[in-house]
Amino acid sequence: MPWRNNPEPYWVIVSEIMLQQTQVDRVRPKFQAFIEAFPTIAILARAPLARVLELWSGLGYNRRAKFLWLAAQKVVAEYGGVLPQTVKELTMLPGIGENTAGAIMAYAYNQPVVFVETNVRTVYFHHFFTMASEVTDKELREVVAATLDSEHPREWYWALMDYGSHLKKTAGGRLSQSRHYKKQSPLKGSLREMRGRIVKSLTKGPLDTEALRSSVLADDRFEPALQNLLAEGMLERRGDKVSLTDHSVTHHNID
């Protein structure tokens, strides 16, 4: 995992947002391509959103790409291009919740901050909550805080991630015990699937609505998916053409 070999703040925030609801094996090649295209947070902030979405396409949940892009702009504008070093400031960035902020603090800055995600839940449910039918994240965080290796938090959480992944494969995740965990809905047949098809199709260039409908094999999900993407600013309409936002802006001038 390249973000472990080089846990500098920019690499960590990119990897953490990519890893939200996406498996490591799918993230790894996308991460490499993304970092090659946008090697610094300042370059990402100046890039057209369309270019960001092109490189993100295939990971799903494309709003994460826009949040990361907006976060980069905020970091450059308000923090001089240096990622904040407190949970409070990190959670003020688009797309960054408390747990993602905690992960960034642990991995980028080696700070003993408590955070919860699926692998953490898996490990602690397996060892500390075997008889519980329902566990809140507040209860879980208390046990994480009591057992956290405060001298080596980065390595400790890395080990926890790997152990959680191992338990999922060998002992089951038992995430149904969590009051807060929500199982990801199936992609097939979902509005999310159609949104992904639309974005992927438009990475090749603008299309008129009928051509776009044909390219994504449109069904009754097409219109709501298209309208949602337009409303979110992911797409724009110029005349009879639909494109990724800022698709016409060249990205070859980015230094």
N, C-alpha and C positions, 0 to 999 in steps of 0.2 A: 504494500500500500504506500504509494509515493508520499502521501500526507503524513505518514509516520516517519519515513526516512527524512523528511524535511518539514517538521511541524511549525513552520512559520505562520503567522496569523492569517495572511491572505490565503494560503493553501488550506488552512484549517477551515475557514469560513466557507470556502467553495466546496470542500469535501463534505462538511456537515450539512449544508443545504442540499447537495446532491444525494446524500445518503438518507434523507428523510423519505421513508416509505419506498426505498429502492435498494436492491441488493448490491453488495460490494462488487460482484463480478460484472454487473452492468455499469456500475459507476466508474470503475478503473479506466477503461479506454476513453470514456467521455471526459473524465477529469484530465487526462493527459492532453487530449485535443484542445480542451478549454484553456488550459494553462499555456499551451503553445501559442494560442491565438491572443490571449489576454494575460501576458506574464506578470502584470502588476495590477493593483486595484485601480490606479489612475488610468491605465489603458482601458480597463473594463468600463470605467465610468464614462469615458469619451466615446465608446463604441456605439454604433446604432443598435437599438433594441432588436431589429431584425436579424443582425449578425449574431447576437447573443442567442436568440431563439433558434437560429439555424443550427448552432453547435449543441444546443440543449435537446433538440428534437430527437425523440427515441427514449428519453429518460422518463417521460410522462410528467404530469403535474407541472405544465409549462409556466404556471404563475410563479413557481419558485425561481425561474430564470429572471423574470421581471423583478421580483423582490430583491434578488441578489444584485441586479443591475442598479436598482434604486438605492440599495444599501451602499453600494460602491460610490455612487454620486454623493450621498450624504456624508460618508467618511471623508471623501476628498474635500467637500465644501466646508464641513464643520470641524474636522479633526486633522486637517492637513495631510490626508492620505494615510494616516496611522490608525489602525483599528483600535477602538476604545478598549480599556483594560478593566472595566467594571461591569458586573451583570446589569446594573441599572442602565448604563449607557448603551450597552449592547442590545438590550430589549427595546430600545427606542429606534433601532434600525428596522426597516421593513423586512418582514418575514422571519424575524428572530424572536422566539419565545424564550421563556425562562430556562427551559431545559437545553435548548440549543446554545443559549448564552453560557450556561454552565459548562457545556462540553467545550466551547471555545476557550473559556477560562482555564479549564484543566489541560487541554491539549496544546493550545498556543502559548499559554503563560505559566503552565505547570502549577496552577493554584488549586488548593484542596476545596473546590466548590462542589456541593452536592447537586447532582442532577439525575433524572430518571428517564430512561428510554426502554425499548423492548428487551434488549439483552440484560439490562440491569434488573428489570422485573423478573425475567426468566431465572436468573441466578438466585435472587433473594426469595422468590416464591419457592424455589426448589429446596432451599436450606432453612429458611426461617418461618415460612408460612404454609407448611405442608398440610395443616388441618384447617386452615381458614377458607371459608367459602367466598369471602369478599374482602379485598384489601384496598384501602385508599392510598393515593400517592403520598399523603401526609404521613401515614403510618410507615410506609416504605422509606420515605426520606429520613425518618428518624433512625431507622436501622442502618441505612447507608451512611449517615453521618457518624454513627457510633463505630463503624467498622472501616471507614475510609483511611487509607494510608496517606496521612497528611504530609509525609516527607517525600513521597514519590507518587503524587496523584496521577501524573500523566501515564506512567507505566502501569499503575494499578488499574486505571480505567481501560487501558488497552487490553490488559489481561482479562478484565471483566467482560469486555466485548467478545473476546475470543472464546472464553469459557461459556458465555451465554449462547453463542452460536453453536458450540459443541453440544450443549444441553438440548437445544431445539432439535438437533438431529438425532440425539440418542435417548432423551428422556421426555421430550415434548416441552413446549413452551409454557403450558398451563396459564396462558394469559387471560383466560376466561375468569380467573380470580380477581382481576383488576377491575375496580369500579370505573377507571378512567380510560382504559385501553379500548379503542374502537377498531375492530377488524376491518381491514381494507376491503371495500366492496369489489366484486369481480369486474374486471375491465371489459370483458366481452359483453356487448349489448348495452354498455353504459354511455351516458352523455360524455363522460371523460374520454372514452375511446374515440368518439366522433370528433371531439376537440383536438385530440392528438393527430387524427388523420388530416384535419384541415390545416393545422400548423405545418405538418410535414409536407403536405402538398404545396403550400405557399413558400416553402424554403427554396423552391426552384424558380420562383418569380411570381409576379401578380397574375391573377386570372379573373375573367369575368365570372359572374355567379353561376351561370349554367355550366361553364367548363369546370369550375370548382366542384359543383355538385356531381358531375360525371367522374372526376378524378378520385373523389372520396367514396364513391358508391353510396350516394346520399339516401337516407331514409327519413323517417319522421323526427329523428334527432338532429338533423342537419340545421334547420332554421334556428332552434333555440341555442345550439352550440355556437353557430355563427354570430348570433346576436350577443351572446355572452362574451365572446372574444372581442367583439367590437366595443362593447360597453366597458370592458376592462382595459381597453387601450392596447391590447395585444395585436389587433389588426386595425387597418384603416381602409376606408373606401374612397377612391378617387374616380369620379365619373362612374363608369360601369365596371371598374376594376377593383378587386379586393387584394390587399397585400399585407404582409407583415409590416408592422409599424416601422417607418423610416427605411423601408426596403430600398428606396431609391437613393439613399445616402451611401456613398462609397465608403468602404472601410479600409481602402488601400492607403489612405493618408494617415492612418493612426501610427504614431511613432512608438 
